[in-house]
Amino acid sequence: MKEIFLDENFDVDDVTSQITGIMDRWSIQLLDINGPNWVIYDYDMEVKYLFQFQVDFNDLEIRIKLEDLKLNVIHHIESLRDETTYRDNLTNSVFIK
């Protein structure tokens, strides 16, 4: 498993390219978006990559960037036309107490 840590200065286009590049190179089953942790699983459900966003989810600009990133990646997943899927729990897991 490879861990990638990102702070509030991440670039949406760069991270989109990183994630979609991984999906294009490897057989990926699932992108699990769970708050600050975005986990990429292969078809054996083994974790291949963990993108951890070390950001303030109360910052509106950060949340907009994360939503943009999420939509970019989901659009890519849907364009693959294979069994790759995603689970979106970006904001719910952060604000549930």
C-alpha distance (Angstrom), angle and dihedral (degrees) to the residues before:
residue distance angle dihedral
M1 . . .
K2 3.76 . .
E3 3.81 120.3 .
I4 3.78 121.7 -152.8
F5 3.79 118.5 -170.2
L6 3.79 119.9 -158.7
D7 3.79 130.1 -173.0
E8 3.81 129.9 -158.3
N9 3.82 91.5 -77.5
F10 3.81 94.2 68.4
D11 3.78 117.0 134.5
V12 3.81 113.6 -126.7
D13 3.81 93.9 -146.3
D14 3.81 94.1 48.0
V15 3.80 94.1 48.9
T16 3.81 91.0 44.1
S17 3.81 88.3 54.8
Q18 3.81 91.5 48.2
I19 3.79 94.0 51.3
T20 3.80 96.7 41.5
G21 3.80 90.0 45.6
I22 3.80 90.0 56.2
M23 3.80 89.9 50.0
D24 3.79 91.4 50.1
R25 3.83 93.8 49.3
W26 3.81 100.7 41.8
S27 3.78 137.5 42.5
I28 3.77 99.9 -104.3
Q29 3.80 123.5 -174.6
L30 3.79 103.7 -179.7
L31 3.78 144.0 11.9
D32 3.79 106.3 -157.6
I33 3.81 109.9 -161.6
N34 3.78 105.6 -165.4
G35 3.79 110.4 164.8
P36 3.80 109.4 -74.4
N37 3.81 93.5 -5.8
W38 3.78 118.3 80.3
V39 3.81 108.9 -175.9
I40 3.80 125.2 -168.0
Y41 3.82 115.8 -154.6
D42 3.78 129.2 -168.4
Y43 3.82 124.5 -139.4
D44 3.82 90.9 -83.2
M45 3.82 87.1 56.8
E46 3.79 91.0 -115.1
V47 3.78 116.5 145.9
K48 3.79 110.1 -109.1
Y49 3.80 101.7 169.2
L50 3.77 136.6 12.7
F51 3.78 118.9 -162.8
Q52 3.77 107.8 -166.8
F53 3.78 117.8 -168.3
Q54 3.78 109.0 -153.9
V55 3.79 94.6 -164.9
D56 3.80 141.1 124.8
F57 3.80 105.6 -97.8
N58 3.80 89.5 -163.6
D59 3.82 89.5 66.4
L60 3.81 106.8 97.5
E61 3.82 94.3 -152.5
I62 3.81 91.0 53.5
R63 3.79 91.6 49.1
I64 3.81 90.3 50.7
K65 3.82 90.4 51.1
L66 3.81 90.8 49.5
E67 3.81 91.4 48.7
D68 3.82 90.0 50.2
L69 3.78 90.4 49.8
K70 3.79 91.7 47.2
L71 3.81 92.4 51.1
N72 3.82 91.7 48.0
V73 3.80 91.8 52.0
I74 3.81 94.4 43.7
H75 3.80 89.7 50.9
H76 3.81 88.8 52.6
I77 3.82 92.3 48.3
E78 3.79 91.2 51.0
S79 3.81 90.8 49.4
L80 3.83 92.2 55.1
R81 3.81 92.6 74.5
D82 3.77 93.1 -153.1
E83 3.79 134.7 99.5
T84 3.81 95.1 -75.2
T85 3.78 109.9 126.0
Y86 3.77 140.5 170.3
R87 3.79 140.7 -142.2
D88 3.79 114.6 -144.9
N89 3.78 116.8 -152.7
L90 3.80 97.9 138.0
T91 3.78 101.6 139.7
N92 3.79 105.1 13.4
S93 3.77 95.0 68.7
V94 3.78 92.8 48.5
F95 3.78 98.6 52.7
I96 3.80 100.9 37.3
K97 3.79 109.3 101.9
